[in-house]
Amino acid sequence: MRSLQQQHGVSPLTVQAVVRELSAEGLVTARPGSGTFVARAAQPAELADTSWQQAALGGHSPLDVSSTLSLFAKPAAGVIRLAGGYLDDALVPSAALSASMTRAVRRPGSWGRVPAEGRESLRQWFAREIGGVDASNVMITSGGQAALSIAIRSLTRPGESIVLESPTYTGAISIARSYGLDVAPVPMDDRGMRTDLLPAILERSNARVILTQPLFANPTGVTMAAERRAELMRIAEHYSVFVIEDDYAHDLAIERPAPASLASADPNGHVVHIRSLTKSAAAGLRVAALVAKGAAYSRLRSAKALEDFYVAGPLQDAASDFVNSPAWATHKRKVSAELGVRRDALVSSLAAKLPELAVAVRPRGGMHLWARLPDQVDDVALAGLALADGVAVTAGRAWFPAEPDGPHLRLTFGETSADLIPEGVERLARALDRARAFAQAPPRV
Ligand SMILES: Cc1ncc(COP(=O)(O)O)c(C=O)c1O
């Protein structure tokens, strides 16, 4: 250790840090009392023969979750990211979160057991934030995805139907399919879910659950109009069905005030509400609230406990510390202002450089914008060409529970600074020209 310090002119701390990293990579091993030694080279692994699994797993086609997993894909250097679904590093409040985590792990008992419902302080915070619910209605889950999965699984049985907005979050479609549910799509327009079609859909499908994103829906950016909200709640009461409200973008409002959640005015427990911190704070702050009343709460609680017992205590404590600190309000103001600048940059760049893309709604929050492509363009092929041209965008197809009513793109403004957005749109325009040229080329014989 001493000679390494001298050789490289670095401090003992630096050498220790390097050795820790080499040890983590398995290249050296530390033996207390003896020293640090170069590790024995690992034997090359023999090629495993797993072909027997083909017979054991059977012939079901596996669920394609590639569009959900692409939310986490790291783009190659130089690619402008108009895809994804979380804030970029420039907007993540890393310093404040690290400070909260440091305080959290210093708490006595921080590594101890936690009730399945979660830490009381965090449950109370979510209850205050949501309004109209008590802390006893709240359980803490590992992000919104887990909450969605638990809610959908607990409130349905395989073979039943679930009503999903069309288009909707691709991860929710995958959950529904993975539990063997039939999907009954209800179309969206620029005022949200077409509630006028709901009664017929419920009668035809017998569904007992409707999933909705009333605020800044992913992918359309639409906010459900007040009369549709009221109509949805009337229908839920009339047909005795649950409404799962995925309020994933509640803290990403650009234009305030945002409408109150459905859960905040639901005395009789029709609404099962989901509110996640991952979108507004950091993808790695995997903490969300799943809220329900009555027997539904007990069902969800059992499913949650069977899934993973509880969310790690230090993470819950860090989340609670962060949202109860002044840093939270400062952070939300910053995010809201910056998302507004980015949205405007995207809308104006599209109007200037890609007027053939029809943008139905200028989102009042969230981080996605939905654009209709000219009819002859293949959205998946275009997304591939765009990536080759250095801009990542999301093809719309996977966001429809059934056949899409035309080709669309989802363009995300949450992951790229406003100064890069015009160049991203420029690259997309070039890719669209090429996609059109392909579409018009006569088929090769
Ligand atoms: C609409 C919607 N709901 C839920 C989720 C899951 O988010 P998380 O598990 O990170 O909270 C996502 C992620 O993209 C989403 O877009």
The ligand as an SDF file (V2000), in Angstrom:
LIG
                    3D

 16 16  0  0  0  0  0  0  0  0999 V2000
  -48.0130    5.7020  -15.9720 C   0  0  0  0  0  0  0  0  0  0  0  0
  -46.9640    4.9970  -15.1840 C   0  0  0  0  0  0  0  0  0  0  0  0
  -47.3270    4.3380  -14.0820 N   0  0  0  0  0  0  0  0  0  0  0  0
  -46.4130    3.6820  -13.3330 C   0  0  0  0  0  0  0  0  0  0  0  0
  -45.0820    3.6490  -13.7000 C   0  0  0  0  0  0  0  0  0  0  0  0
  -44.1070    2.9140  -12.8150 C   0  0  0  0  0  0  0  0  0  0  0  0
  -43.2260    3.8280  -12.2340 O   0  0  0  0  0  0  0  0  0  0  0  0
  -42.3610    3.5600  -10.9440 P   0  0  0  0  0  0  0  0  0  0  0  0
  -42.4420    2.1160  -10.6050 O   0  0  0  0  0  0  0  0  0  0  0  0
  -40.9790    3.9720  -11.3050 O   0  0  0  0  0  0  0  0  0  0  0  0
  -42.9480    4.4170   -9.8630 O   0  0  0  0  0  0  0  0  0  0  0  0
  -44.6690    4.2980  -14.8530 C   0  0  0  0  0  0  0  0  0  0  0  0
  -43.2670    4.2600  -15.2880 C   0  0  0  0  0  0  0  0  0  0  0  0
  -42.9190    4.6870  -16.3540 O   0  0  0  0  0  0  0  0  0  0  0  0
  -45.6380    5.0120  -15.6090 C   0  0  0  0  0  0  0  0  0  0  0  0
  -45.3020    5.6660  -16.6980 O   0  0  0  0  0  0  0  0  0  0  0  0
  1  2  1  0
  2  3  1  0
  2 15  2  0
  3  4  2  0
  4  5  1  0
  5  6  1  0
  5 12  2  0
  6  7  1  0
  7  8  1  0
  8  9  2  0
  8 10  1  0
  8 11  1  0
 12 13  1  0
 12 15  1  0
 13 14  2  0
 15 16  1  0
M  END
$$$$
